[in-house]
């Protein structure tokens, strides 16, 4: 039987980005003071729009990535048109990135062709005609992994950040990619021009007789992200560092005159990421966006062909035309192999469904208020159950519509930190009498575990509503325990130990059939704090077994946030099986940008990838009903562009 129902989950940061693509005119003299610049907005304020390039000579049209259809797809915005038009890609792909339009052709990244082994990204570079006609052509060799394509000014050479045929090594703060170059006409003739953690290539201009210049970024040995110039003359010289230490400079875009590069910078004592122009001859930086929007982050610069305009993306600003709301729930495109599932992205963390599926409980963003909210599952309304922050991991009682369990205390702490399991009760009848965003007067909190017991977190309720399984550090190690769902542990007689060992057992989920508890653990290698697999155990502690998901190299699995399907036949979880799809340094912070949602049967078979993007997806919950978000304008909180950079 196919997996069915609705999965609601969280994506780190994305609902709050509110990105649009902008550009400014570039002063003719690179050393001239930038005293007044007028921004032009190229995108329409719908959803999240980013990673653009100019699509014409004059810097009027842009091709960009947008999340407006529920996945990352490519669009073209032209002057005089109110809406962008979709450009050719792969309808079955959930991830497109880094588009380039040149001479009627589109070059881009897609991640839809499955690799033959786990721990390899599906990202590859393709080319197709802008107006359609012929189908897309894969430029990346089968089995290889390429990101961040750049096309030289003649349209003959492509440079990429590439893993080659290597598997992903777990790197994500700085990728261990190399810069490879190949002719468009013969992609098999690849050569590596810069190795050792090199990324985001950009072709420079210059004299016609001179070898083309290729710039890229990497973190230098002194710790500063810097721009380098690769040696393309065939002499084998090491890459030359271009930007100085003392400032982080990344995601370079080279101007066509061979004299300037635009970079995103982070400077000591300054909170925001800004776009600056670096003069290759004088060695001076010229600030651009800091003089226009000093209190906004700006990302990933790009020049027009004539170098007369400089583009980037940023938060569109409160009150700007376009989307102004972070939706309570947002539909996400389902993959072709999982059309029996509805995917919803929640504004909040650790969602869980009420028994009938009409309501969803969500926590705030760890330290943010409110700590616990209740949302209608059509996304139309939201109420506050607990205003205080520092709550995480919700679990609805399967038997009581007005009972939710959660953890109270700091997340990501040691075994002995004070975190407690709490029971939150409220009157569901109060919801209809309360306005959107109001605090529920009936909500009350009962703490079920003792504060001196240590780090008690991640509750999940038994199908009969009598017991709660949770993770506790009371022994000095994080293992699983079961506590009475109504009266708590009392003097100790209301709690019993389920697992035991000098490792981490965490994030349990009780099957709706009652016979199994799924959880994440590194018990197979307690010395590895990053390696977590899925395990199943009976409520009495019997029948412990591992669900092996990654064929061939299960000890590299990092699988968390496991949950059961409504019929208890399938598991959903977040995992690192597909590596990363882009360069994380190019966007706002993602704690685990390799985290994607997958589902499989209880024996590990039938593995299916549900999400594919450049962000971290996690904390899924599964309800057997197919739910849908209402067709009206989305309800939610104001969009303020608040996210972790």
C-alpha positions, 0 to 999 in steps of 0.5 A: 500500500502506498503511503497516504495522508498529510505530512507537516514539517518545518524548514529553517528560516525560509518562510521568513526570508521574503527575498526579492531581486534588486539592482542598482546602476554602477558608477563608471569610476570604481573609486567614485563615492557612492553617495546616492543609488536608486534600486530597481526591483525586478521581481514581484514580491510573491514568495521568495525570489533569489539567485538571479542573473541578468538575462539581457545586455542592458540589465533589464530582464532577470532570470531567477529562482522562486519558491512560489510553486512550492518548490525551487523553480526558474522564472524570467522577469521582463520589463513591462510585464506584471508577472514573471514567466516560467522558463524551461526546466524539469517538471519533475524536479523539486530543485532548480538553481543558479540560472544563466541565460546567454544567446537564447540558451539557459544553463542551470542546476537541477537535482532530479536524477537519482544517484546510484549510491547514498551520500551523493547530491543529485545536483547537476548542470543542464542546458536547454533553449530558453524558448523550449524546443529541444529538451534539456541536455545534461552537462555534468557527467553521470555520477558526478556532482556540480554546483554554481555554474558560471559561463564565460563571456564568449559562451564557450566555457562553463566553470562549476564547483564540483565534488567530481565523482566523490561522495559527500564527506559531511562538509557543509560550513565550507564545501570540499569542492573543486573548480572544474572547467569544461567546454559547452560543446564537449562537457567530457573535456573537464579539467580541475583548475582549483582544488581544496574547498573552492566554490562559486566561480565567476569569469572575469573580462580583460584583454581579448588576447589574455587568458580568461580570468576565473575567480572563486571563493574559499576560506583561507588558512587564516580563517577569512573567506576570500576571493582567489584567482585561478591560473588558467594559463596551464602553468600549474601555479597556485591560485592567487588570493585577491581580497585581503584578510580582515574581511569575509568576502564571498560569492564573487561576481566579476565585471566585464572590464577585468578591473572589478569584482562584486562580493558579499562581505561580512565585517567585524563589528557589523551585523549585516551582510552587504554587497561591495565592489572590490577594485582589483588594481587599487585593492580598495572596497567600494560599499554599495548596499550599506549606503542604501539599506544599512540594516538589511542583509544582501546576497549573491551579487551579479553584473550585467553584461556591460557591467553597468548594473549590479544585482543582488537579492534581499528582504523586500522590506516591511510594507513593500508591495507583495507578500507581507505575511508568513503563512501559518501553513504553506503547501509544498510540492510533492515528488512524483513518486509520492502523489498520495501525500500532501506536504505542508510547511509550518511557520513554527517548529515541532508540529503535531496533529490533533486526533481528528487532524483539524488542529496543529500544535507548533512551538516557537523558534526555540527562544522566541515567543510564543512557546506553544501555538495552535493552528487550524489545519487549513491554515486559517487561524492561529491561537497562543496556548503558552506565551512563554518561550523555551518550549520544544517538541510537541505531541498531541494526545491521541485520545484528548483533543485538548491535551498536548505534551511538550518539553520545557527548557533549553534545547541542545543541552547536556544530559543534566540540564534542567528540561521537563516534560509538561502536559498542556490542557486547554478547552477546544471549545474556547477556540471559536470564541477567540480572535486570531492570535489571542491567548487561550485563557483555559490553557494550563500547564502540569509538569510531569517530570522532576526538575532534578531528573535532568534533561527530559524532552521529546515526548510522544503519547501512546495510542490509548493516551495513558503513557508518554515516552520521552528522552531523559538524561537522568542517568548521565546518558540520554536514554528513553523512559515512559511516564504516566501521561496524567499524574507524571512520575510522582515519587518515581513510581510513575516512570520506568526505563525503556532503554539503557546504555552509554549512548544517545537514544532520542526523539521517540515516536509511538506507533498509532498501533501501539506495538512499536516505538521508533527513535534515533540513536548512535548506539551502533557507534557511541563515539560518533556524535553525528551518526544516528540511525533509526531503531524500533523497540516494543513498549516493554523494551523487547524486540529492539532492532535497527531500520537500515536505510542507507544501503552499503554505508549505514554508519554514515546515516544521520537520521532524526525526527522520526514519526509514524504514518497513520496506519503504522506501516511507514516512517518519515524522518529527516536525513542526510542521505542526499548530501547538500544541493548548493553552497550553504555560505551563499544563503542565510544560516542553515544548521543542517542544510543536508536535512531532507525528508524521506519515508520508508517502510518499517524494514527500511524498504521503499525509501522515497525522498520527499523534499529537495532544496538548499535548506534544512527540513525537519520535525515532521508529523503525519496524519492519515487524512489528506488535508489542504490549505484554504484558497483565501489569502494566507493567514499568518504573522507579519513578514519582517525578514527576521532570520539567522544569517 
